[in-house]
Amino acid sequence: MGIDFPSKTVFDEISLGVDAGERIGIVGRNGDGKSTLINVLAGLVEPDRGRVIRTNNVTVGLLGQSDELDEEATVGYSIVGDLPEYEWASSVRTREIIEGIVGDIPWEATVKTLSGGQRRRVDLARLLVGDYEVIMLDEPTNHLDIRAINWLAQHLKNRWREGQGALLVVTHDRWFLDEVCTSMWEVHDKRIEPFEGGFSAYIMQRVERERLARVTEERRQNKLRRELAWLSRGAQARSTKQKFRIKAAQELIADVPPLRNELELKRMATTRLGKQVVDVMNVSVRYSPAKNAAGGDAASGDVADWVLRDVTWLIGPGDRLGIVGENGAGKTTLLNVIQQKLRPTKGYVKVGKTVKFAVLSQHLDELMAAGDDRVRQVVGRFGHAVMLDGRDQTPKQLLERLGFSNADMNEPVCDLSGGQKRRLALMMILLEEPNVLILDEPGNDLDVDMLAAVEDLLDGWPGTLLLVTHDRYLMERVTDNQYALIDGGLRHLPGGIDEYLAIMAEQGEAASSDKSVSAKGQKAGRPHVSSSAKAAISSASANAETASGEGNAPALSNAEQRALKKTLQSTERKMHTCETRIQEATDRLHEADPTDFQALGSIQKEIDELRGQLEGLELVWLETAESLGL
């Protein structure tokens, strides 16, 4: 098979096949033909040479990069068409898909009223409810949050029985590739190279392939040198060829040093930033701008009005922190509060005197001023070098590390691809020498090689890093600690993204099994409740339900009321003690030696544990108070 475009040949003499049971991830540089490949396999594009054979009239479903949804159609019609509700609702798989992907989108809303991300999810749900033998997905994780990405991965893993169906996925989400795919295709240099295993196995095999290529080139160069010596000096004795031993893929990375020197980076960051970076203290933010400006109490008003509720977060020099949460959870609001662009309704933010923020936004606002300027003109405005990996690097060296060639230097900024614009914007903000870097979805539009280059660049950057991304691999690769925004509160995730997914799953189960729990009580996790408190609360709830159905029957007995009041008073005392210990630990954190990273880490761990205990006590108090009717 061959495919030609007016300016280049995309594929030349390609032969490959997709068998039943295969789960294939497709990777490659931007512009090498990944989307063209699946369009050819789906029958939307005919090859210029050769042919594509589909056996047994196989059915193929494709999720393209753009949708063809009817603007005037409803969400429901776009997904299930004219099927009556009793038909599609009787399918467990269909119900799970609708709940997992578009559960928060109004069923009767028209497509034209949806955001770009909502349209994408509707189109994905439309595809998944279909009964296709082969599914092809082009960037399916775009606009999905981490929980939705995890749901999609589990769905695709369990959609078919072993040996049935086939899946082809084009995505830059490396965690998704590792989770779903059992083989990989790398698209490069007009050809397609297959690899066994998921993304991690592919990387190991590629490293070995590149090592062998270097060995081959070294042998060729040595042979040329020997031949030149023979020509100039006559025949001479030939030495025995050097022997090379092929090592296993694991041995290739056995002696690889750590990704970054955390202690050295923290030392340099402390030198640049000083003791204090950002202290977010008891911050709450409401949706209403008018209420936000006037100030108020986070305990009043509708719970749904509050984007952030009593958030306390101490960000120190050299911290590398990730923020996760569902779409609309308040991540952007929190970043604006940290930068003091948004005044909190309650609480305050204290920013260190030496702090200099820099933000890489989703919409690349940093490049608006460049207009039609060429890349070399933009680079020319930065005459100084920046410190990375312990040495000074010029703007041109930075661009080379980020994949720019000499030919790219003459390209107008407006003509660059999305990935090139994102890399150029990153270079520009690094050259401004900030000491607090905020990255909002930096992986958008980048292929896996460029993501690796950006990660390598960030590994040597000495400062405080805040990252918001739905790319799980990037999050866990670049940051040292992750935090989740759940129901307006900020929760530390010692267990990383796995812990976040477990919390959200448990919260979803609790919401479906216990509708009576108030929204205030929906914390990030279910805390420990003593057996006596459980018994009192359970008994009170049962009696309350009986009372609601029997008119004047008493809701609680005197003994039950006494037990609940005792639990309430005991919980209040424990909450007060916990709050006091948190304040004492916070004071110790501020007074500690900023270069004693072991002590700082120990204190911060103590604070996180105390906050977790306080959250548990708060939920016990709320449930007890509700049972008492307070």
GIWOHU-V57238 format. One record per residue. N is the residue number from 1. SS is DSSP state (hx for helix, st for strand, lp for the rest). OMEGA is omega in whole degrees, -180 to 180 (* if undefined). BURIAL is + if it has 9 or more other ideal C-beta (glycine too) atoms within 8 Angstrom, else -. Layout:
n:N ss:SS omega:OMEGA burial:BURIAL
n:N ss:SS omega:OMEGA burial:BURIAL
//
This chain:
n:1 ss:lp omega:177 burial:+
n:2 ss:st omega:180 burial:+
n:3 ss:st omega:-180 burial:+
n:4 ss:st omega:169 burial:-
n:5 ss:lp omega:-179 burial:-
n:6 ss:lp omega:-175 burial:-
n:7 ss:lp omega:-178 burial:-
n:8 ss:lp omega:173 burial:-
n:9 ss:st omega:-178 burial:+
n:10 ss:st omega:178 burial:+
n:11 ss:st omega:-180 burial:+
n:12 ss:lp omega:177 burial:-
n:13 ss:lp omega:180 burial:-
n:14 ss:lp omega:174 burial:+
n:15 ss:lp omega:180 burial:-
n:16 ss:lp omega:-180 burial:-
n:17 ss:lp omega:177 burial:-
n:18 ss:lp omega:-179 burial:+
n:19 ss:lp omega:177 burial:-
n:20 ss:lp omega:179 burial:-
n:21 ss:lp omega:-178 burial:+
n:22 ss:lp omega:175 burial:+
n:23 ss:st omega:-167 burial:+
n:24 ss:st omega:171 burial:+
n:25 ss:st omega:-177 burial:+
n:26 ss:st omega:-179 burial:+
n:27 ss:st omega:180 burial:+
n:28 ss:st omega:-180 burial:+
n:29 ss:lp omega:176 burial:+
n:30 ss:lp omega:177 burial:+
n:31 ss:lp omega:-179 burial:-
n:32 ss:lp omega:172 burial:+
n:33 ss:lp omega:-179 burial:+
n:34 ss:hx omega:-180 burial:+
n:35 ss:hx omega:177 burial:+
n:36 ss:hx omega:-178 burial:+
n:37 ss:hx omega:-177 burial:+
n:38 ss:hx omega:175 burial:+
n:39 ss:hx omega:176 burial:+
n:40 ss:hx omega:-179 burial:+
n:41 ss:hx omega:179 burial:+
n:42 ss:lp omega:178 burial:+
n:43 ss:lp omega:180 burial:-
n:44 ss:lp omega:179 burial:-
n:45 ss:lp omega:178 burial:-
n:46 ss:lp omega:179 burial:-
n:47 ss:lp omega:178 burial:+
n:48 ss:lp omega:178 burial:-
n:49 ss:st omega:180 burial:-
n:50 ss:lp omega:-178 burial:-
n:51 ss:lp omega:178 burial:-
n:52 ss:lp omega:-176 burial:+
n:53 ss:lp omega:176 burial:-
n:54 ss:lp omega:-175 burial:-
n:55 ss:hx omega:173 burial:-
n:56 ss:hx omega:178 burial:-
n:57 ss:hx omega:-177 burial:-
n:58 ss:lp omega:179 burial:-
n:59 ss:lp omega:-175 burial:-
n:60 ss:st omega:174 burial:+
n:61 ss:st omega:-175 burial:+
n:62 ss:st omega:168 burial:+
n:63 ss:st omega:180 burial:+
n:64 ss:lp omega:179 burial:-
n:65 ss:lp omega:175 burial:-
n:66 ss:lp omega:-177 burial:-
n:67 ss:lp omega:177 burial:-
n:68 ss:lp omega:-179 burial:-
n:69 ss:lp omega:177 burial:+
n:70 ss:lp omega:-177 burial:-
n:71 ss:lp omega:-175 burial:-
n:72 ss:lp omega:-178 burial:-
n:73 ss:lp omega:176 burial:+
n:74 ss:st omega:177 burial:+
n:75 ss:hx omega:-179 burial:+
n:76 ss:hx omega:-180 burial:-
n:77 ss:hx omega:-179 burial:+
n:78 ss:hx omega:-176 burial:+
n:79 ss:hx omega:-174 burial:+
n:80 ss:hx omega:178 burial:-
n:81 ss:lp omega:-176 burial:-
n:82 ss:lp omega:-178 burial:-
n:83 ss:lp omega:175 burial:-
n:84 ss:lp omega:-174 burial:-
n:85 ss:hx omega:-177 burial:-
n:86 ss:hx omega:180 burial:-
n:87 ss:hx omega:-177 burial:-
n:88 ss:hx omega:-180 burial:+
n:89 ss:hx omega:179 burial:-
n:90 ss:lp omega:179 burial:-
n:91 ss:lp omega:179 burial:+
n:92 ss:hx omega:-178 burial:-
n:93 ss:hx omega:-180 burial:-
n:94 ss:hx omega:179 burial:+
n:95 ss:hx omega:180 burial:+
n:96 ss:hx omega:180 burial:+
n:97 ss:hx omega:-179 burial:+
n:98 ss:hx omega:-180 burial:+
n:99 ss:hx omega:-175 burial:-
n:100 ss:hx omega:-174 burial:+
n:101 ss:hx omega:-173 burial:+
n:102 ss:hx omega:-177 burial:+
n:103 ss:lp omega:-178 burial:-
n:104 ss:lp omega:-179 burial:-
n:105 ss:lp omega:180 burial:+
n:106 ss:lp omega:-175 burial:-
n:107 ss:lp omega:-176 burial:-
n:108 ss:lp omega:179 burial:-
n:109 ss:lp omega:177 burial:+
n:110 ss:st omega:-176 burial:+
n:111 ss:hx omega:-176 burial:+
n:112 ss:hx omega:180 burial:-
n:113 ss:hx omega:-175 burial:-
n:114 ss:lp omega:173 burial:+
n:115 ss:lp omega:179 burial:-
n:116 ss:hx omega:179 burial:-
n:117 ss:hx omega:179 burial:+
n:118 ss:hx omega:177 burial:+
n:119 ss:hx omega:-179 burial:+
n:120 ss:hx omega:-179 burial:+
n:121 ss:hx omega:176 burial:+
n:122 ss:hx omega:180 burial:+
n:123 ss:hx omega:178 burial:+
n:124 ss:hx omega:178 burial:+
n:125 ss:hx omega:177 burial:+
n:126 ss:hx omega:-179 burial:+
n:127 ss:hx omega:-173 burial:+
n:128 ss:hx omega:179 burial:+
n:129 ss:hx omega:177 burial:+
n:130 ss:lp omega:-178 burial:-
n:131 ss:lp omega:-177 burial:-
n:132 ss:lp omega:176 burial:+
n:133 ss:lp omega:178 burial:-
n:134 ss:st omega:177 burial:+
n:135 ss:st omega:178 burial:+
n:136 ss:st omega:-175 burial:+
n:137 ss:st omega:178 burial:+
n:138 ss:st omega:-177 burial:+
n:139 ss:lp omega:-176 burial:+
n:140 ss:lp omega:-176 burial:+
n:141 ss:lp omega:177 burial:+
n:142 ss:lp omega:177 burial:-
n:143 ss:lp omega:176 burial:-
n:144 ss:lp omega:175 burial:+
n:145 ss:lp omega:-173 burial:+
n:146 ss:hx omega:-179 burial:+
n:147 ss:hx omega:179 burial:+
n:148 ss:hx omega:178 burial:+
n:149 ss:hx omega:178 burial:+
n:150 ss:hx omega:178 burial:+
n:151 ss:hx omega:-178 burial:+
n:152 ss:hx omega:179 burial:+
n:153 ss:hx omega:-180 burial:+
n:154 ss:hx omega:179 burial:-
n:155 ss:hx omega:-178 burial:+
n:156 ss:hx omega:178 burial:+
n:157 ss:hx omega:-176 burial:-
n:158 ss:hx omega:-174 burial:-
n:159 ss:lp omega:-179 burial:-
n:160 ss:lp omega:170 burial:-
n:161 ss:lp omega:-180 burial:-
n:162 ss:lp omega:-180 burial:-
n:163 ss:lp omega:179 burial:-
n:164 ss:lp omega:178 burial:-
n:165 ss:lp omega:176 burial:+
n:166 ss:st omega:-177 burial:+
n:167 ss:st omega:172 burial:+
n:168 ss:st omega:-175 burial:+
n:169 ss:st omega:169 burial:+
n:170 ss:st omega:180 burial:+
n:171 ss:lp omega:174 burial:+
n:172 ss:lp omega:-179 burial:+
n:173 ss:lp omega:-172 burial:+
n:174 ss:hx omega:176 burial:+
n:175 ss:hx omega:-179 burial:+
n:176 ss:hx omega:178 burial:+
n:177 ss:hx omega:-179 burial:+
n:178 ss:hx omega:-176 burial:+
n:179 ss:hx omega:-169 burial:+
n:180 ss:hx omega:-167 burial:+
n:181 ss:lp omega:177 burial:+
n:182 ss:lp omega:174 burial:-
n:183 ss:st omega:-176 burial:+
n:184 ss:st omega:169 burial:+
n:185 ss:st omega:174 burial:+
n:186 ss:st omega:179 burial:+
n:187 ss:st omega:179 burial:+
n:188 ss:st omega:173 burial:-
n:189 ss:lp omega:175 burial:-
n:190 ss:lp omega:-179 burial:-
n:191 ss:st omega:-179 burial:+
n:192 ss:st omega:-178 burial:+
n:193 ss:st omega:-178 burial:-
n:194 ss:st omega:176 burial:+
n:195 ss:st omega:176 burial:+
n:196 ss:st omega:176 burial:-
n:197 ss:lp omega:-180 burial:+
n:198 ss:lp omega:-173 burial:+
n:199 ss:hx omega:-179 burial:+
n:200 ss:hx omega:179 burial:-
n:201 ss:hx omega:178 burial:+
n:202 ss:hx omega:-180 burial:+
n:203 ss:hx omega:179 burial:-
n:204 ss:hx omega:180 burial:+
n:205 ss:hx omega:-180 burial:+
n:206 ss:hx omega:177 burial:+
n:207 ss:hx omega:179 burial:+
n:208 ss:hx omega:179 burial:+
n:209 ss:hx omega:-180 burial:-
n:210 ss:hx omega:177 burial:-
n:211 ss:hx omega:179 burial:+
n:212 ss:hx omega:178 burial:+
n:213 ss:hx omega:178 burial:-
n:214 ss:hx omega:179 burial:-
n:215 ss:hx omega:179 burial:+
n:216 ss:hx omega:-180 burial:-
n:217 ss:hx omega:178 burial:-
n:218 ss:hx omega:178 burial:-
n:219 ss:hx omega:180 burial:+
n:220 ss:hx omega:180 burial:-
n:221 ss:hx omega:178 burial:-
n:222 ss:hx omega:179 burial:+
n:223 ss:hx omega:179 burial:-
n:224 ss:hx omega:-180 burial:-
n:225 ss:hx omega:179 burial:-
n:226 ss:hx omega:180 burial:+
n:227 ss:hx omega:178 burial:-
n:228 ss:hx omega:178 burial:-
n:229 ss:hx omega:179 burial:+
n:230 ss:hx omega:180 burial:+
n:231 ss:hx omega:-175 burial:-
n:232 ss:hx omega:-175 burial:-
n:233 ss:hx omega:-179 burial:-
n:234 ss:lp omega:-177 burial:-
n:235 ss:lp omega:178 burial:-
n:236 ss:lp omega:179 burial:-
n:237 ss:lp omega:179 burial:-
n:238 ss:lp omega:179 burial:-
n:239 ss:lp omega:179 burial:-
n:240 ss:lp omega:-180 burial:-
n:241 ss:lp omega:175 burial:-
n:242 ss:lp omega:-179 burial:-
n:243 ss:lp omega:-179 burial:-
n:244 ss:lp omega:180 burial:-
n:245 ss:lp omega:179 burial:-
n:246 ss:lp omega:-178 burial:-
n:247 ss:lp omega:177 burial:-
n:248 ss:lp omega:-176 burial:-
n:249 ss:hx omega:180 burial:+
n:250 ss:hx omega:180 burial:-
n:251 ss:hx omega:-180 burial:-
n:252 ss:hx omega:-175 burial:+
n:253 ss:lp omega:-176 burial:+
n:254 ss:lp omega:-177 burial:-
n:255 ss:lp omega:179 burial:-
n:256 ss:lp omega:-179 burial:-
n:257 ss:lp omega:178 burial:-
n:258 ss:lp omega:-177 burial:-
n:259 ss:lp omega:180 burial:-
n:260 ss:lp omega:178 burial:-
n:261 ss:lp omega:-172 burial:-
n:262 ss:hx omega:-178 burial:+
n:263 ss:hx omega:-180 burial:-
n:264 ss:hx omega:179 burial:-
n:265 ss:hx omega:179 burial:+
n:266 ss:hx omega:178 burial:+
n:267 ss:hx omega:179 burial:+
n:268 ss:hx omega:180 burial:+
n:269 ss:hx omega:179 burial:+
n:270 ss:hx omega:177 burial:+
n:271 ss:hx omega:-177 burial:-
n:272 ss:hx omega:-171 burial:+
n:273 ss:hx omega:-173 burial:+
n:274 ss:lp omega:-174 burial:+
n:275 ss:lp omega:-173 burial:-
n:276 ss:lp omega:174 burial:+
n:277 ss:lp omega:178 burial:+
n:278 ss:st omega:173 burial:+
n:279 ss:st omega:175 burial:+
n:280 ss:st omega:-171 burial:+
n:281 ss:st omega:174 burial:+
n:282 ss:st omega:-175 burial:+
n:283 ss:st omega:171 burial:+
n:284 ss:st omega:-180 burial:+
n:285 ss:st omega:176 burial:+
n:286 ss:st omega:178 burial:+
n:287 ss:lp omega:-172 burial:-
n:288 ss:lp omega:178 burial:-
n:289 ss:hx omega:-178 burial:-
n:290 ss:hx omega:179 burial:-
n:291 ss:hx omega:-178 burial:+
n:292 ss:hx omega:-179 burial:+
n:293 ss:hx omega:-176 burial:-
n:294 ss:hx omega:-176 burial:-
n:295 ss:lp omega:-179 burial:-
n:296 ss:lp omega:-177 burial:+
n:297 ss:lp omega:-178 burial:-
n:298 ss:lp omega:180 burial:+
n:299 ss:lp omega:-178 burial:-
n:300 ss:lp omega:176 burial:-
n:301 ss:lp omega:179 burial:-
n:302 ss:lp omega:-180 burial:-
n:303 ss:hx omega:-177 burial:-
n:304 ss:hx omega:-180 burial:-
n:305 ss:hx omega:-170 burial:+
n:306 ss:st omega:175 burial:+
n:307 ss:st omega:177 burial:-
n:308 ss:st omega:-178 burial:+
n:309 ss:st omega:173 burial:+
n:310 ss:st omega:180 burial:+
n:311 ss:st omega:173 burial:+
n:312 ss:st omega:-175 burial:+
n:313 ss:st omega:178 burial:+
n:314 ss:st omega:-178 burial:+
n:315 ss:st omega:-174 burial:+
n:316 ss:lp omega:179 burial:+
n:317 ss:lp omega:178 burial:+
n:318 ss:lp omega:178 burial:+
n:319 ss:lp omega:176 burial:+
n:320 ss:st omega:-167 burial:+
n:321 ss:st omega:176 burial:+
n:322 ss:st omega:179 burial:+
n:323 ss:st omega:178 burial:+
n:324 ss:st omega:179 burial:+
n:325 ss:lp omega:180 burial:+
n:326 ss:lp omega:175 burial:-
n:327 ss:lp omega:-179 burial:-
n:328 ss:lp omega:-178 burial:-
n:329 ss:lp omega:178 burial:-
n:330 ss:lp omega:-178 burial:+
n:331 ss:hx omega:179 burial:+
n:332 ss:hx omega:177 burial:-
n:333 ss:hx omega:180 burial:+
n:334 ss:hx omega:179 burial:+
n:335 ss:hx omega:179 burial:+
n:336 ss:hx omega:177 burial:+
n:337 ss:hx omega:-180 burial:+
n:338 ss:hx omega:-180 burial:+
n:339 ss:lp omega:-178 burial:+
n:340 ss:lp omega:172 burial:-
n:341 ss:lp omega:-179 burial:-
n:342 ss:lp omega:180 burial:+
n:343 ss:lp omega:-180 burial:-
n:344 ss:lp omega:176 burial:+
n:345 ss:lp omega:-178 burial:+
n:346 ss:st omega:-180 burial:+
n:347 ss:st omega:-177 burial:+
n:348 ss:st omega:178 burial:-
n:349 ss:st omega:179 burial:+
n:350 ss:st omega:-177 burial:-
n:351 ss:st omega:-180 burial:-
n:352 ss:lp omega:-175 burial:+
n:353 ss:lp omega:-176 burial:-
n:354 ss:lp omega:-175 burial:-
n:355 ss:lp omega:174 burial:+
n:356 ss:lp omega:-177 burial:+
n:357 ss:st omega:168 burial:-
n:358 ss:st omega:-174 burial:+
n:359 ss:st omega:169 burial:+
n:360 ss:st omega:-174 burial:+
n:361 ss:lp omega:179 burial:-
n:362 ss:lp omega:-173 burial:-
n:363 ss:lp omega:175 burial:-
n:364 ss:lp omega:179 burial:+
n:365 ss:hx omega:-177 burial:-
n:366 ss:hx omega:-176 burial:+
n:367 ss:hx omega:-177 burial:+
n:368 ss:hx omega:-177 burial:-
n:369 ss:hx omega:-177 burial:-
n:370 ss:hx omega:177 burial:-
n:371 ss:lp omega:-179 burial:-
n:372 ss:lp omega:180 burial:-
n:373 ss:lp omega:177 burial:-
n:374 ss:st omega:-175 burial:+
n:375 ss:hx omega:-179 burial:+
n:376 ss:hx omega:178 burial:-
n:377 ss:hx omega:178 burial:-
n:378 ss:hx omega:-180 burial:+
n:379 ss:hx omega:-178 burial:+
n:380 ss:hx omega:180 burial:-
n:381 ss:lp omega:179 burial:-
n:382 ss:lp omega:-176 burial:-
n:383 ss:lp omega:-175 burial:-
n:384 ss:lp omega:178 burial:-
n:385 ss:lp omega:179 burial:-
n:386 ss:st omega:-177 burial:+
n:387 ss:st omega:175 burial:-
n:388 ss:st omega:-179 burial:+
n:389 ss:lp omega:176 burial:-
n:390 ss:lp omega:179 burial:-
n:391 ss:st omega:179 burial:-
n:392 ss:st omega:178 burial:-
n:393 ss:st omega:-179 burial:+
n:394 ss:lp omega:177 burial:-
n:395 ss:hx omega:-180 burial:+
n:396 ss:hx omega:178 burial:-
n:397 ss:hx omega:177 burial:-
n:398 ss:hx omega:180 burial:+
n:399 ss:hx omega:178 burial:+
n:400 ss:hx omega:177 burial:-
n:401 ss:hx omega:-179 burial:+
n:402 ss:lp omega:170 burial:+
n:403 ss:lp omega:178 burial:+
n:404 ss:lp omega:176 burial:+
n:405 ss:lp omega:177 burial:-
n:406 ss:lp omega:179 burial:-
n:407 ss:hx omega:-180 burial:-
n:408 ss:hx omega:-176 burial:+
n:409 ss:hx omega:-178 burial:+
n:410 ss:hx omega:-180 burial:-
n:411 ss:lp omega:172 burial:+
n:412 ss:st omega:-179 burial:+
n:413 ss:hx omega:-178 burial:+
n:414 ss:hx omega:-179 burial:-
n:415 ss:hx omega:-180 burial:-
n:416 ss:lp omega:175 burial:+
n:417 ss:lp omega:179 burial:-
n:418 ss:hx omega:180 burial:-
n:419 ss:hx omega:179 burial:+
n:420 ss:hx omega:178 burial:+
n:421 ss:hx omega:-179 burial:+
n:422 ss:hx omega:180 burial:+
n:423 ss:hx omega:178 burial:+
n:424 ss:hx omega:179 burial:+
n:425 ss:hx omega:178 burial:+
n:426 ss:hx omega:178 burial:+
n:427 ss:hx omega:-177 burial:+
n:428 ss:hx omega:-178 burial:+
n:429 ss:hx omega:176 burial:+
n:430 ss:hx omega:180 burial:+
n:431 ss:hx omega:174 burial:+
n:432 ss:lp omega:177 burial:-
n:433 ss:lp omega:173 burial:-
n:434 ss:lp omega:173 burial:+
n:435 ss:lp omega:171 burial:+
n:436 ss:st omega:-175 burial:+
n:437 ss:st omega:179 burial:+
n:438 ss:st omega:-178 burial:+
n:439 ss:st omega:180 burial:+
n:440 ss:st omega:-178 burial:+
n:441 ss:lp omega:-178 burial:+
n:442 ss:lp omega:-177 burial:+
n:443 ss:lp omega:180 burial:+
n:444 ss:lp omega:174 burial:-
n:445 ss:lp omega:-179 burial:-
n:446 ss:lp omega:174 burial:+
n:447 ss:lp omega:-172 burial:+
n:448 ss:hx omega:179 burial:+
n:449 ss:hx omega:180 burial:-
n:450 ss:hx omega:174 burial:+
n:451 ss:hx omega:178 burial:+
n:452 ss:hx omega:179 burial:-
n:453 ss:hx omega:179 burial:+
n:454 ss:hx omega:178 burial:+
n:455 ss:hx omega:179 burial:+
n:456 ss:hx omega:179 burial:+
n:457 ss:hx omega:-178 burial:+
n:458 ss:hx omega:179 burial:+
n:459 ss:hx omega:-178 burial:+
n:460 ss:lp omega:-177 burial:+
n:461 ss:lp omega:-176 burial:+
n:462 ss:lp omega:179 burial:+
n:463 ss:lp omega:178 burial:+
n:464 ss:st omega:-175 burial:+
n:465 ss:st omega:173 burial:+
n:466 ss:st omega:-175 burial:+
n:467 ss:st omega:171 burial:+
n:468 ss:st omega:179 burial:+
n:469 ss:lp omega:172 burial:+
n:470 ss:lp omega:178 burial:+
n:471 ss:lp omega:-174 burial:+
n:472 ss:hx omega:-179 burial:+
n:473 ss:hx omega:-180 burial:+
n:474 ss:hx omega:-179 burial:+
n:475 ss:hx omega:-176 burial:+
n:476 ss:hx omega:-179 burial:+
n:477 ss:hx omega:-170 burial:-
n:478 ss:hx omega:-175 burial:+
n:479 ss:lp omega:179 burial:+
n:480 ss:lp omega:179 burial:-
n:481 ss:st omega:179 burial:+
n:482 ss:st omega:178 burial:+
n:483 ss:st omega:-179 burial:+
n:484 ss:st omega:171 burial:+
n:485 ss:st omega:-178 burial:+
n:486 ss:st omega:180 burial:+
n:487 ss:lp omega:176 burial:-
n:488 ss:lp omega:-180 burial:+
n:489 ss:st omega:179 burial:+
n:490 ss:st omega:-176 burial:+
n:491 ss:st omega:176 burial:+
n:492 ss:st omega:-179 burial:+
n:493 ss:st omega:178 burial:+
n:494 ss:lp omega:180 burial:-
n:495 ss:lp omega:177 burial:-
n:496 ss:hx omega:-175 burial:+
n:497 ss:hx omega:177 burial:+
n:498 ss:hx omega:179 burial:-
n:499 ss:hx omega:179 burial:+
n:500 ss:hx omega:-180 burial:+
n:501 ss:hx omega:178 burial:+
n:502 ss:hx omega:178 burial:+
n:503 ss:hx omega:-178 burial:+
n:504 ss:hx omega:178 burial:+
n:505 ss:hx omega:180 burial:-
n:506 ss:hx omega:179 burial:+
n:507 ss:hx omega:178 burial:+
n:508 ss:hx omega:178 burial:-
n:509 ss:hx omega:-180 burial:-
n:510 ss:hx omega:-179 burial:+
n:511 ss:hx omega:-178 burial:+
n:512 ss:hx omega:-177 burial:-
n:513 ss:hx omega:-178 burial:-
n:514 ss:lp omega:-176 burial:-
n:515 ss:lp omega:-175 burial:-
n:516 ss:lp omega:-180 burial:-
n:517 ss:lp omega:-177 burial:+
n:518 ss:lp omega:-179 burial:+
n:519 ss:hx omega:179 burial:-
n:520 ss:hx omega:-177 burial:-
n:521 ss:hx omega:-178 burial:+
n:522 ss:lp omega:179 burial:+
n:523 ss:lp omega:-176 burial:+
n:524 ss:lp omega:179 burial:+
n:525 ss:lp omega:178 burial:+
n:526 ss:lp omega:-177 burial:-
n:527 ss:lp omega:177 burial:+
n:528 ss:lp omega:176 burial:-
n:529 ss:lp omega:-178 burial:+
n:530 ss:lp omega:-177 burial:-
n:531 ss:hx omega:179 burial:-
n:532 ss:hx omega:178 burial:-
n:533 ss:hx omega:178 burial:+
n:534 ss:hx omega:-178 burial:+
n:535 ss:hx omega:-179 burial:-
n:536 ss:hx omega:-179 burial:+
n:537 ss:hx omega:-179 burial:+
n:538 ss:hx omega:180 burial:-
n:539 ss:hx omega:179 burial:+
n:540 ss:hx omega:179 burial:+
n:541 ss:hx omega:-179 burial:+
n:542 ss:hx omega:180 burial:-
n:543 ss:hx omega:179 burial:+
n:544 ss:hx omega:179 burial:+
n:545 ss:hx omega:179 burial:-
n:546 ss:hx omega:-179 burial:+
n:547 ss:hx omega:-178 burial:+
n:548 ss:hx omega:-179 burial:-
n:549 ss:hx omega:-175 burial:-
n:550 ss:lp omega:174 burial:-
n:551 ss:lp omega:-171 burial:-
n:552 ss:lp omega:180 burial:-
n:553 ss:lp omega:-178 burial:-
n:554 ss:lp omega:-178 burial:-
n:555 ss:lp omega:-176 burial:+
n:556 ss:lp omega:173 burial:+
n:557 ss:lp omega:179 burial:-
n:558 ss:hx omega:-180 burial:-
n:559 ss:hx omega:180 burial:-
n:560 ss:hx omega:178 burial:+
n:561 ss:hx omega:180 burial:+
n:562 ss:hx omega:-180 burial:-
n:563 ss:hx omega:-180 burial:+
n:564 ss:hx omega:179 burial:+
n:565 ss:hx omega:177 burial:+
n:566 ss:hx omega:178 burial:-
n:567 ss:hx omega:-179 burial:+
n:568 ss:hx omega:-179 burial:+
n:569 ss:hx omega:179 burial:-
n:570 ss:hx omega:180 burial:-
n:571 ss:hx omega:179 burial:+
n:572 ss:hx omega:179 burial:+
n:573 ss:hx omega:180 burial:-
n:574 ss:hx omega:178 burial:+
n:575 ss:hx omega:180 burial:+
n:576 ss:hx omega:178 burial:-
n:577 ss:hx omega:-179 burial:-
n:578 ss:hx omega:179 burial:+
n:579 ss:hx omega:179 burial:+
n:580 ss:hx omega:180 burial:-
n:581 ss:hx omega:177 burial:+
n:582 ss:hx omega:180 burial:+
n:583 ss:hx omega:179 burial:-
n:584 ss:hx omega:179 burial:-
n:585 ss:hx omega:178 burial:+
n:586 ss:hx omega:178 burial:+
n:587 ss:hx omega:179 burial:-
n:588 ss:hx omega:-180 burial:+
n:589 ss:hx omega:-180 burial:+
n:590 ss:hx omega:-177 burial:-
n:591 ss:hx omega:-176 burial:-
n:592 ss:lp omega:177 burial:+
n:593 ss:lp omega:-176 burial:-
n:594 ss:lp omega:179 burial:+
n:595 ss:lp omega:179 burial:-
n:596 ss:lp omega:-172 burial:-
n:597 ss:hx omega:179 burial:+
n:598 ss:hx omega:179 burial:-
n:599 ss:hx omega:179 burial:+
n:600 ss:hx omega:-180 burial:+
n:601 ss:hx omega:180 burial:-
n:602 ss:hx omega:180 burial:-
n:603 ss:hx omega:-180 burial:+
n:604 ss:hx omega:177 burial:+
n:605 ss:hx omega:178 burial:-
n:606 ss:hx omega:179 burial:+
n:607 ss:hx omega:-180 burial:+
n:608 ss:hx omega:179 burial:+
n:609 ss:hx omega:179 burial:-
n:610 ss:hx omega:178 burial:+
n:611 ss:hx omega:176 burial:+
n:612 ss:hx omega:177 burial:+
n:613 ss:hx omega:-179 burial:+
n:614 ss:hx omega:177 burial:+
n:615 ss:hx omega:178 burial:+
n:616 ss:hx omega:179 burial:+
n:617 ss:hx omega:179 burial:+
n:618 ss:hx omega:-180 burial:+
n:619 ss:hx omega:176 burial:+
n:620 ss:hx omega:-180 burial:+
n:621 ss:hx omega:-178 burial:+
n:622 ss:hx omega:-179 burial:+
n:623 ss:hx omega:179 burial:+
n:624 ss:hx omega:179 burial:+
n:625 ss:hx omega:179 burial:+
n:626 ss:hx omega:179 burial:+
n:627 ss:hx omega:178 burial:+
n:628 ss:hx omega:-180 burial:+
n:629 ss:lp omega:-179 burial:-
n:630 ss:lp omega:* burial:-
//
